Amino acid sequence: MADQPKPQHHEMWSAISQGDLGLKAGFWSGEESDSLAFKPIVGWVSVVGRDVPSSPEVPPKNGFYPVVLADHMYPTGAPMLPKYCGVFLKSMSESEAKTAALAWLKPKAGAEPQPNVTGIGHA
């Protein structure tokens, strides 16, 4: 019996669309004693990904992600940076953002677990 080819994951990324949509990106460990840091959003990208080969019945996964300037001043998808916890209204304080992030970070019954992306995209 011939070996089946191992599926590969393919992604297509859009160009960066400028604008922050009135939002800022938050970075926090989830520990109450740690501070939540914000980075301004410089743009957005949409990503379409799927495993190849895959059945036509399996739709691709779509995402819309904020782009921030990483510590080395290079545009990077915010979810690819360590401790990313979501986007927040520009008017939200740190304490309001922590409350919102705790609600988002709680595992939800039946939800697909989020991948650990710490360190992805770093050279």
C-alpha positions in Angstrom: 0.0 0.0 0.0 1.4 3.4 -1.0 2.0 6.0 1.7 -0.5 8.8 1.7 1.0 12.3 1.2 1.1 14.3 4.4 -1.3 17.2 4.2 0.3 20.6 4.0 -1.3 23.9 5.3 -1.5 26.6 2.7 -2.3 30.3 3.6 -3.1 33.3 1.4 -2.5 36.7 3.0 -4.0 40.0 1.8 -2.0 43.2 1.5 -2.1 45.3 4.7 -5.1 47.6 4.8 -4.3 50.7 6.8 -6.3 52.0 9.7 -7.1 51.1 13.3 -10.9 51.0 13.2 -10.8 52.8 16.6 -9.1 49.9 18.3 -5.8 49.0 19.9 -4.1 45.6 20.5 -3.6 44.3 24.0 -0.8 42.1 25.4 -1.2 40.5 28.8 -0.1 37.3 30.5 -3.6 36.8 32.2 -2.1 37.2 35.7 -3.9 40.0 37.6 -0.6 41.3 39.0 0.9 41.8 35.5 0.2 44.9 33.6 -1.7 44.9 30.3 0.2 46.7 27.5 -1.3 48.3 24.4 0.2 48.7 21.0 -1.4 50.9 18.3 -2.9 49.0 15.3 -1.3 50.2 12.0 -3.5 48.0 9.7 -5.3 44.8 9.1 -4.8 41.6 7.1 -7.2 38.9 6.0 -5.9 35.3 5.9 -7.5 32.3 4.2 -6.0 28.9 5.1 -6.7 25.3 4.4 -5.0 21.9 4.4 -4.0 20.5 1.0 -5.2 18.1 -0.1 -8.6 18.5 1.6 -12.2 17.6 0.7 -14.3 20.2 -1.2 -16.8 19.9 1.7 -14.2 21.3 4.1 -14.3 25.1 3.8 -11.2 27.2 4.3 -10.6 29.0 7.6 -10.8 32.8 7.3 -9.3 35.3 9.7 -9.1 39.1 10.0 -6.1 40.1 12.1 -4.7 43.4 13.4 -1.1 44.4 12.4 1.1 46.2 15.0 4.7 47.3 15.0 6.7 44.7 16.9 9.4 45.7 19.3 11.9 45.7 16.4 9.5 48.2 14.6 8.5 45.6 11.9 4.8 45.2 11.0 3.7 41.9 12.5 0.3 40.2 13.0 -0.6 40.9 16.6 -1.7 37.3 17.3 1.8 36.2 16.4 3.3 38.1 19.3 3.6 36.7 22.8 0.8 37.5 25.3 -1.6 38.8 22.7 -5.1 38.9 24.3 -7.3 40.7 21.8 -8.3 44.2 20.5 -9.9 46.9 22.6 -11.6 50.2 22.1 -9.1 53.0 22.2 -11.1 54.5 25.1 -10.8 51.4 27.3 -8.6 51.6 30.4 -6.3 48.9 31.5 -8.7 47.6 34.1 -11.6 47.6 31.7 -9.5 45.7 29.1 -8.4 43.1 31.7 -12.0 42.4 32.5 -12.9 42.0 28.9 -9.8 39.9 28.2 -10.6 37.5 31.1 -14.1 36.9 29.5 -12.6 36.2 26.1 -9.7 34.0 27.3 -12.0 31.6 29.3 -12.4 28.3 27.4 -15.9 28.0 26.0 -17.7 24.6 25.9 -17.5 23.1 22.4 -15.2 25.8 21.1 -12.1 24.9 19.1 -9.0 25.5 21.2 -6.8 28.4 20.1 -3.3 27.4 19.0 -0.3 28.6 21.0 1.3 31.1 18.7 4.0 32.3 21.1 7.2 32.9 19.0 5.7 32.2 15.6 6.9 34.7 13.0 10.1 35.5 14.9 13.5 35.0 13.2 
